[in-house]
């Protein structure tokens, strides 16, 4: 493919004056046209004369990414960010470098920094959301919310009554004499004495061992959830 007239014009200007800052425009046009190697060459030649030309260094970093020279790209982009921490192109380039190297947590941090500067960028938003799913898996709700054992067991089994049933709590009420009516004495014609329904039977005073077992099971699930959360990345 023939070079565009603009690239040809910029190339002639740089060839005529190697110290011209037109090298930065030439390198960027070459990068956009997919001529990455020539873009890198133009950047390095110009930066040898103008080492503080940050936009040219960003172009160099982005062209290096395209040829998979990721360590060199990272060096160039980090150099830019030391002088210009809010350079959006450098932040995005560094994020892509980390992403390609498999350093997902670092990539996510840079993508989020870029999104903070470009809040209405849908591509950045989608990238951040997708990467966050891989880097920050959802933690078990019971652990992340810091629920107590009683809250945990209540969510798993519903409200769990106390092993001491309502009959035992009624004993305290009788002792205090609040709201308690004495049962009437049975008449002689009423036949054999029938035990008052308000008096708990011996069997009803025995704690329900099934409740205790359910509470133990809830505690075991709670501890398992903690263990899983601590073994997950980023926990």
FIDREN-793087 format. One record per residue: residue number from 1; residue in one letter; chain; x negated, y negated, z of N, C-alpha, C in turn. Coordinates in steps of 0.05 Angstrom, whole numbers, plus 32768, in hexadecimal, padded with zeros to 4 digits. Atoms other than C-alpha are relative to their C-alpha. Layout:
# residues N
NUM	a	A	X	Y	Z	X	Y	Z	X	Y	Z
...
//
This chain:
# residues 235
1	x	A	7FEF	8018	8000	8000	8000	8000	7FEE	7FE7	8000
2	x	A	8010	8018	8001	7FE5	7FBC	7FED	8006	7FEE	8018
3	x	A	7FFC	8012	7FE9	7FDA	7F8A	8024	8012	7FE8	7FF8
4	x	A	7FEF	8017	8005	800B	7F50	802A	7FEF	7FE8	7FFA
5	x	A	800F	8019	8006	7FF7	7F0B	8011	7FF6	7FF3	8019
6	x	A	8009	800D	7FE7	7FF3	7EF3	8059	7FE6	800D	800A
7	x	A	8018	7FF2	7FF6	7FC1	7F29	806C	7FE8	7FF9	7FEE
8	x	A	8016	8007	8012	7F97	7F1A	802E	7FF6	7FE4	8006
9	x	A	8008	801B	7FFA	7F97	7ED0	803F	7FF0	7FFE	801A
10	x	A	800E	8000	7FE7	7F83	7EDC	8087	7FE4	800D	7FFE
11	x	A	8019	7FF2	8004	7F4D	7F0D	8072	7FEB	7FEE	7FF3
12	x	A	8012	8012	800E	7F2E	7ED9	8043	7FF6	7FEA	8014
13	x	A	8008	8015	7FED	7F2F	7EA5	807B	7FEB	800A	8014
14	x	A	8013	7FF5	7FED	7F0B	7ED2	80AB	7FE5	8007	7FF3
15	x	A	8019	7FFA	800F	7ED8	7EE9	8077	7FF1	7FE6	7FFB
16	x	A	800D	801A	8005	7ECA	7E9F	8067	7FF4	7FF5	8019
17	x	A	8009	800B	7FE6	7EC3	7E8D	80B1	8004	8015	8016
18	x	A	7FFE	7FEA	7FED	7EB5	7EC9	80DF	8007	7FF6	801C
19	x	A	7FFA	800C	7FE5	7EBD	7E9A	811C	801D	7FF6	8002
20	x	A	7FE5	800A	8000	7F04	7E87	8108	8012	8010	8012
21	x	A	7FED	7FF2	7FEE	7F3B	7E97	813A	8016	800D	7FEF
22	x	A	7FEC	7FF3	8011	7F64	7EAE	80FE	7FFD	801F	8001
23	x	A	8004	7FE3	7FFD	7F47	7EF3	810E	8017	800D	8010
24	x	A	7FEA	7FF5	7FEF	7F7E	7EFC	8143	8019	8004	7FF0
25	x	A	7FE9	7FFD	8011	7FB5	7EF0	8111	7FFD	8017	7FEC
26	x	A	8006	7FEA	8012	7F94	7F1E	80DF	8003	801B	800D
27	x	A	7FFE	7FE6	7FF2	7F8D	7F56	8112	801D	8007	8006
28	x	A	7FE4	7FFA	7FF9	7FD6	7F50	8127	8010	8008	7FE7
29	x	A	7FF2	7FF9	8019	7FEF	7F51	80DF	7FF7	801C	7FF7
30	x	A	8009	7FE6	8008	7FC4	7F8E	80D1	800C	8016	8012
31	x	A	7FF4	7FED	7FEE	7FDF	7FB1	810F	801D	8005	7FF8
32	x	A	7FE4	7FFE	8007	8027	7FA3	80FB	8003	8010	7FE5
33	x	A	7FFF	7FF2	801A	8017	7FBE	80B5	7FF7	801D	8002
34	x	A	8009	7FE4	7FFC	7FFD	7FFF	80D3	7FE3	8004	7FF9
35	x	A	801D	7FFD	8005	7FB4	7FF1	80C2	7FF1	7FFD	801B
36	x	A	800A	8002	7FE4	7F9E	8001	8109	7FE1	7FFE	8002
37	x	A	801E	8000	7FFE	7F54	800F	80FD	7FF5	7FE4	7FF8
38	x	A	800A	801B	8008	7F4A	7FCD	80D7	8008	7FEB	8014
39	x	A	7FF8	8013	7FEB	7F71	7FA8	810C	7FED	8001	8018
40	x	A	8013	7FFD	7FEA	7F43	7FC4	8142	7FE6	7FF3	7FF9
41	x	A	801A	800B	8009	7F06	7FB1	8119	8001	7FE1	8000
42	x	A	7FFD	801D	8001	7F20	7F6A	810F	8000	7FF4	801C
43	x	A	7FFE	800A	7FE4	7F30	7F62	8159	7FE4	8000	800D
44	x	A	801A	7FFD	7FF3	7EEC	7F7A	8171	7FEC	7FEC	7FF5
45	x	A	8012	8013	800C	7EC7	7F4E	8140	8007	7FE3	800B
46	x	A	7FF8	801B	7FF7	7EEF	7F10	8155	7FFC	7FFD	801E
47	x	A	8004	8002	7FE3	7EED	7F1F	81A0	7FE3	7FFE	8008
48	x	A	801C	8003	7FFA	7EA2	7F23	819D	7FF8	7FE3	8001
49	x	A	8005	801D	8001	7EA5	7ED9	818E	8013	7FF1	8013
50	x	A	7FEB	800D	7FEF	7EE5	7EC7	81B4	800A	8014	8014
51	x	A	7FF8	7FEB	7FEE	7EE7	7EF7	81EF	8018	7FFA	8012
52	x	A	7FEA	8008	7FEF	7F1D	7ED0	8214	801A	7FFD	7FF0
53	x	A	7FE9	8002	8010	7F4F	7ED3	81DB	8013	8017	8007
54	x	A	7FF0	7FEA	7FF5	7F84	7EFB	8200	8013	800D	7FEC
55	x	A	7FED	7FF4	8013	7FB7	7F04	81C8	7FF2	8014	7FED
56	x	A	8010	7FED	8010	7F80	7F25	819E	7FFA	8019	800F
57	x	A	8006	7FE8	7FEF	7F6F	7F53	81D8	8019	8011	8003
58	x	A	7FE8	7FF1	8000	7FB8	7F67	81DD	8004	800F	7FE6
59	x	A	7FFE	7FF2	801A	7FB9	7F77	8193	7FED	8017	7FFF
60	x	A	8014	7FEA	8000	7F7A	7FA0	819C	800A	8017	8011
61	x	A	7FF6	7FEA	7FEF	7F99	7FC7	81D6	8016	800F	7FF3
62	x	A	7FE9	7FF2	800D	7FD9	7FD6	81AF	7FF7	8010	7FE8
63	x	A	800A	7FF0	8017	7FB2	7FEC	8171	7FF1	8018	800A
64	x	A	800E	7FE9	7FF4	7F87	8019	819D	8013	8016	8009
65	x	A	7FEC	7FED	7FF8	7FC6	803A	81B7	8008	8011	7FE8
66	x	A	7FF6	7FF2	8018	7FDB	804B	8170	7FEC	8014	7FF5
67	x	A	8014	7FEC	8008	7F99	8070	8163	7FF9	8013	8017
68	x	A	8002	7FEE	7FE9	7FA0	8093	81A6	7FE6	7FFC	8010
69	x	A	8017	8006	7FEF	7F63	8071	81C5	800A	7FF3	801A
70	x	A	7FF0	800A	7FEA	7F8A	806B	8205	7FEF	7FF3	8017
71	x	A	8010	800C	7FEB	7F52	805E	8237	7FF6	7FE4	7FF8
72	x	A	8009	801A	800A	7F36	8025	820C	8017	7FEC	8000
73	x	A	7FE9	8012	8001	7F7C	8009	8203	8007	7FF6	801C
74	x	A	7FFA	8008	7FE5	7F88	800A	824E	7FEC	7FEB	800B
75	x	A	8014	8013	7FF8	7F46	7FE5	825A	8006	7FE4	7FF5
76	x	A	7FFA	801A	800D	7F59	7FAE	8229	8019	7FF3	800D
77	x	A	7FE7	800B	7FF5	7FA0	7FA5	8244	7FFD	7FF8	801D
78	x	A	8004	8008	7FE4	7F8B	7FA4	828D	7FEF	7FE7	8002
79	x	A	8010	8019	8001	7F58	7F6F	827B	8012	7FE8	7FFB
80	x	A	7FED	8016	8005	7F90	7F44	825F	8010	7FFA	8018
81	x	A	7FEE	8004	7FE9	7FBC	7F4E	829C	7FF2	7FF4	8018
82	x	A	800F	800E	7FEA	7F85	7F37	82CB	8002	7FE2	7FFD
83	x	A	7FFE	801D	8005	7F89	7EF3	82AA	801C	7FF6	7FFC
84	x	A	7FE4	8008	8006	7FD2	7EF3	8296	8013	8017	8009
85	x	A	7FF0	7FEA	7FF4	7FFB	7F20	82C5	801C	8004	7FF4
86	x	A	7FE5	7FFF	800B	803C	7F10	82A2	8001	8002	7FE1
87	x	A	8001	7FFC	801D	8026	7F1F	825A	8010	8018	7FF9
88	x	A	7FED	7FEA	8004	8061	7F49	8244	7FF5	8015	7FED
89	x	A	800A	7FED	8013	803F	7F68	8208	7FEA	8012	800C
90	x	A	8015	7FF0	7FF3	8004	7F7F	8233	800C	8013	8014
91	x	A	7FF3	7FEE	7FED	8032	7F9B	8269	800D	8018	7FF2
92	x	A	7FF3	7FEA	800F	805A	7FC3	8236	7FEB	8013	7FF4
93	x	A	8015	7FEF	800B	801A	7FDB	8215	7FF4	8012	8015
94	x	A	800B	7FF0	7FEA	7FFE	7FF1	8258	8013	8016	8009
95	x	A	7FEC	7FEC	7FF9	803F	8015	8269	7FFF	8017	7FEC
96	x	A	8000	7FEB	8014	803C	803A	8227	7FE6	8011	8002
97	x	A	8019	7FF1	7FFC	7FF3	804D	8234	8003	8015	8017
98	x	A	7FFC	7FEE	7FEA	8005	806B	8278	8013	8016	7FF8
99	x	A	7FEB	7FEC	8009	8042	808E	8259	7FF3	8015	7FEF
100	x	A	800D	7FEC	8012	8018	80AF	8223	7FEC	8012	800F
101	x	A	8013	7FF1	7FF0	7FE5	80C5	8257	800D	8012	8015
102	x	A	7FF2	7FEF	7FED	801B	80E6	8280	8001	7FF5	801D
103	x	A	7FFF	800C	7FE6	8014	80B6	82BB	801B	7FF1	8003
104	x	A	7FE5	800A	8001	805F	80AD	82C2	8007	7FEB	8015
105	x	A	7FFA	8013	7FEB	8062	8089	8304	7FF4	7FE5	7FFA
106	x	A	800D	801A	8008	8030	8054	82EC	800E	7FF4	7FE9
107	x	A	7FF1	800B	8017	8055	804E	82AA	801A	7FF4	8008
108	x	A	7FE6	800B	7FF7	8098	8044	82CE	7FFC	7FE5	800D
109	x	A	8005	8019	7FF2	807A	800D	82F9	7FFB	7FE9	7FEB
110	x	A	8005	8014	8014	8061	7FE8	82BB	8019	7FFA	7FEF
111	x	A	7FE7	8004	800E	80A2	7FF2	8295	8013	7FEE	8010
112	x	A	7FEF	8010	7FEF	80C8	7FD5	82D0	7FF6	7FE3	8001
113	x	A	800B	801B	8001	8099	7F99	82D1	8007	7FF2	7FE6
114	x	A	7FF9	800C	801A	80A6	7F8E	8287	801E	7FF9	8000
115	x	A	7FE3	8005	8000	80F2	7F94	8292	8007	7FE8	8011
116	x	A	7FFB	8018	7FEF	80EE	7F5F	82C9	7FFC	7FE6	7FF0
117	x	A	8005	8017	8010	80D3	7F30	8294	8012	7FFF	7FE7
118	x	A	7FEF	7FFF	8017	8101	7F47	825C	801A	800F	8008
119	x	A	7FE9	7FF4	7FF3	8142	7F55	8281	8015	800A	7FEC
120	x	A	7FEB	7FF9	8013	816D	7F5A	8243	7FF6	8013	7FE9
121	x	A	800C	7FEE	8014	8142	7F8D	821E	800D	801C	8004
122	x	A	7FF3	7FE7	7FFC	816E	7FCB	8214	7FED	8018	7FFE
123	x	A	8013	7FEA	8003	8134	7FF7	81FE	7FEF	8004	8019
124	x	A	800F	7FFE	7FE7	810C	7FE7	823C	8012	800B	8016
125	x	A	7FEE	7FF6	7FEB	8149	7FF3	8268	8004	801E	7FFD
126	x	A	7FFD	7FE4	8004	8154	8037	8249	7FE7	8010	8007
127	x	A	8019	7FF2	7FF9	810B	804A	8250	7FFD	8002	801E
128	x	A	8002	8000	7FE3	810B	8036	8299	8013	8015	800D
129	x	A	7FEC	7FEE	7FF4	814B	805E	82A8	7FF8	801D	7FFB
130	x	A	8008	7FE4	8007	8132	809D	8284	7FE7	8009	800F
131	x	A	8019	7FF9	7FF2	80ED	809B	82A3	8005	8002	801E
132	x	A	7FFA	7FFF	7FE3	810A	808E	82E9	800C	801B	8007
133	x	A	7FF4	7FE6	7FFA	8131	80CF	82E4	7FEB	8016	8003
134	x	A	8015	7FED	7FFE	80F0	80F5	82DB	7FEE	7FFB	8018
135	x	A	8013	8008	7FEA	80C6	80CE	830E	800D	8000	801B
136	x	A	7FF2	8003	7FE6	80FB	80C3	8344	8019	8011	8001
137	x	A	7FE8	7FEF	7FFE	8129	8100	834A	8010	7FF9	8018
138	x	A	7FEE	8007	7FEA	8165	80F7	8376	7FFA	8011	8018
139	x	A	8006	7FF2	7FE6	8157	8109	83BF	801A	800A	800B
140	x	A	7FE7	7FF6	7FF3	8189	8133	83E7	800C	7FEA	8011
141	x	A	7FF2	8016	7FF3	81BD	8103	8401	7FFE	8001	801E
142	x	A	7FFF	7FFD	7FE3	81BD	8120	8448	7FE5	7FF6	800C
143	x	A	8019	8008	7FF5	8173	8112	8450	7FFB	7FE2	7FFB
144	x	A	8005	801C	8006	816F	80CE	842D	8011	7FED	8010
145	x	A	7FEF	8011	7FF0	81A9	80B3	8455	7FFB	8003	801E
146	x	A	8006	7FFD	7FE4	818C	80CB	8497	8017	8009	8011
147	x	A	7FE9	7FF7	7FF1	81CA	80F0	84AD	7FF8	8010	8018
148	x	A	8004	7FF0	7FE8	81CC	810E	84F3	800A	801C	7FFB
149	x	A	7FF6	7FE4	8003	81DA	8158	84FD	801E	8001	8001
150	x	A	7FE3	8000	7FFE	8221	8149	8512	800D	7FF6	7FE6
151	x	A	7FF5	800B	8019	822D	811F	84D2	7FFB	8015	7FEA
152	x	A	8006	7FEC	8014	820B	8155	84A8	8014	8016	8001
153	x	A	7FEE	7FE9	7FFE	8236	818D	84C3	801C	7FF8	7FFA
154	x	A	7FE5	800A	8007	8274	8162	84BC	8005	7FFF	7FE2
155	x	A	7FFD	8002	801D	8266	8156	8472	8002	801C	7FF3
156	x	A	8000	7FE5	800C	8259	81A0	8465	8019	8010	8006
157	x	A	7FEA	7FEF	7FF8	8291	81C0	848D	8019	7FF1	8007
158	x	A	7FEA	800F	7FF5	82C0	8187	849D	7FFC	7FFB	801D
159	x	A	8002	8006	7FE4	82CC	8170	84E4	7FFE	801A	8010
160	x	A	8005	7FE8	7FF0	82AF	81A5	8513	8007	7FFA	801D
161	x	A	7FF9	8006	7FE4	82D1	81A7	8557	7FEB	8009	8013
162	x	A	8013	7FF8	7FEB	82A9	81AB	8596	8007	801C	800A
163	x	A	7FFB	7FE6	7FF5	82A0	81F1	85B2	8012	8000	8019
164	x	A	7FEF	8003	7FE9	82C4	81D8	85F0	801B	7FF6	7FF6
165	x	A	7FE7	8007	800D	830E	81D8	85DA	8010	7FED	8011
166	x	A	7FEF	8014	7FF4	8346	81AA	85EB	800B	8008	801B
167	x	A	7FF5	7FF7	7FE6	835E	81D6	8625	7FED	7FF7	8016
168	x	A	8013	8007	7FEB	831D	81C8	864B	8002	7FE2	8005
169	x	A	7FFF	801D	7FFC	8324	817D	863F	8019	7FF9	8010
170	x	A	7FE8	8006	7FF1	836A	8181	865B	7FFE	8004	801D
171	x	A	8004	7FFB	7FE4	8350	819B	869D	7FF8	7FE6	800E
172	x	A	8008	8019	7FF4	832F	8158	86AA	8018	7FED	8003
173	x	A	7FE9	8012	7FFE	8371	8135	869C	8012	8008	8018
174	x	A	7FEF	7FF8	7FE9	8396	8160	86CF	7FF3	7FF7	801A
175	x	A	800D	8008	7FE7	8361	8150	8703	8004	7FE3	8005
176	x	A	7FFD	801D	7FFB	8369	8106	86F7	801D	7FF8	8005
177	x	A	7FE4	8006	7FFA	83B5	810B	86FB	800D	7FED	7FED
178	x	A	7FF5	8013	8013	83C0	80E1	86BC	8011	800F	7FEC
179	x	A	7FEE	7FF5	8015	83FD	80F3	8692	8005	801D	8002
180	x	A	7FFC	7FE3	7FFD	8404	8139	86AE	8019	8005	8010
181	x	A	7FE8	7FF9	7FF1	8447	8155	86C4	7FFD	801C	800B
182	x	A	8001	7FE6	7FF3	844A	818D	86F5	8015	8012	7FF5
183	x	A	7FEB	7FED	800A	846E	81CB	86DA	8015	8005	8015
184	x	A	7FEB	7FFA	7FED	84B1	81D9	86F9	7FFE	801D	800A
185	x	A	8001	7FE5	7FF4	84B6	8214	8727	8015	8011	7FF3
186	x	A	7FEC	7FEF	800E	84D9	824E	8704	8016	8008	8013
187	x	A	7FE9	7FF8	7FF0	851E	825F	871D	8001	801E	8003
188	x	A	7FFE	7FE3	7FFA	8530	82A3	8739	800D	800E	7FE9
189	x	A	7FF1	7FF3	8015	855E	82B0	86FE	7FF2	8000	7FE6
190	x	A	800D	8002	8019	852B	82A2	86CA	7FF1	8019	7FF8
191	x	A	800D	7FE7	8007	850F	82E8	86CB	7FE3	7FFF	8008
192	x	A	801C	7FFF	7FF9	84C6	82FB	86CE	7FF2	7FE6	7FFA
193	x	A	800F	8019	8004	8496	82C2	86D5	7FF0	8000	7FE6
194	x	A	800E	8002	8019	847B	82AA	8693	7FEA	7FEA	8004
195	x	A	8016	8013	7FFC	8437	8288	8691	8005	7FE6	7FF0
196	x	A	7FFB	801A	800D	843C	823D	8681	7FEE	7FFD	7FE8
197	x	A	800F	8004	8018	8427	822B	863B	7FEA	7FEB	8003
198	x	A	8014	8015	7FFD	8401	81EF	8655	7FE7	800A	800E
199	x	A	8018	7FF5	7FF2	83D1	821C	867C	7FF0	8010	7FEC
200	x	A	8010	7FF1	8014	8397	8235	8650	7FFC	801D	8009
201	x	A	8005	7FE3	7FFA	838F	8280	864C	7FE2	8004	8003
202	x	A	801D	7FFB	7FFE	834C	829E	865E	7FF3	8002	7FE5
203	x	A	800D	7FFD	801A	8341	82AF	8615	7FFB	7FE5	7FF2
204	x	A	8003	801A	800E	834B	8267	85FE	7FE9	7FF0	800B
205	x	A	8017	800F	7FF5	8314	824F	862C	7FE5	800A	7FF6
206	x	A	8019	7FF5	800A	82E0	827A	8608	7FF7	7FF0	7FE8
207	x	A	8009	8010	8016	82B6	824F	85D9	8001	8010	7FE6
208	x	A	8000	7FF3	801A	82BD	8260	858F	7FE4	8002	7FF6
209	x	A	801B	7FFC	8009	827B	827F	857B	7FFD	7FFB	7FE3
210	x	A	8002	8006	801C	828C	8276	8532	7FF8	7FE3	7FFB
211	x	A	8007	801C	8002	8287	822B	853C	7FE2	7FFB	8003
212	x	A	801D	8002	7FFB	8241	8231	8558	7FF0	800A	7FE8
213	x	A	800D	7FF5	8017	822D	825D	851D	8000	7FEC	7FE9
214	x	A	7FFF	8013	8016	8246	8229	84EC	7FEE	7FE8	8005
215	x	A	8012	8016	7FFA	8220	81F2	8510	7FE3	8008	7FFB
216	x	A	801B	7FF6	8005	81E0	821C	850C	7FFB	8000	7FE2
217	x	A	8004	7FFF	801D	81EB	8227	84C2	7FFD	7FE4	7FF4
218	x	A	8002	801C	800A	81F5	81DC	84B7	7FE4	7FF5	8006
219	x	A	801A	8009	7FF9	81B4	81CE	84DC	7FEB	800C	7FED
220	x	A	8013	7FF4	8012	818F	8200	84B0	8001	7FF3	7FE5
221	x	A	7FFE	800E	801A	81AA	81DE	8471	7FF3	7FE5	8001
222	x	A	800C	801B	7FFC	8195	819B	848C	7FE2	8001	7FFF
223	x	A	801D	7FFD	8000	814E	81B3	8499	7FF6	8007	7FE4
224	x	A	8008	7FF8	801B	814B	81D3	8454	8000	7FE7	7FED
225	x	A	7FFE	8018	8010	8161	8191	8434	7FE8	7FEE	8005
226	x	A	8017	8010	7FF9	8129	816C	8459	7FE7	800C	7FF3
227	x	A	8017	7FF3	800C	80F6	81A0	8441	7FFF	7FFB	7FE2
228	x	A	7FFF	8004	801D	810D	8199	83F9	7FF8	7FE3	7FF9
229	x	A	8006	801C	8006	810A	814D	83FB	7FE2	7FFA	8003
230	x	A	801C	8006	7FFC	80C3	814D	8417	7FEE	800D	7FEC
231	x	A	8010	7FF3	8014	80AA	817C	83E1	8004	7FF4	7FE4
232	x	A	7FFB	800C	801A	80C7	8153	83A8	7FED	7FE9	7FFB
233	x	A	8012	8017	8007	809A	8121	8382	800D	7FE6	8007
234	x	A	7FF5	801B	7FFA	80A2	80DA	839B	8010	7FFF	8019
235	x	A	7FF0	8000	7FE8	80C4	80F1	83DB	7FF3	7FF1	8017
//
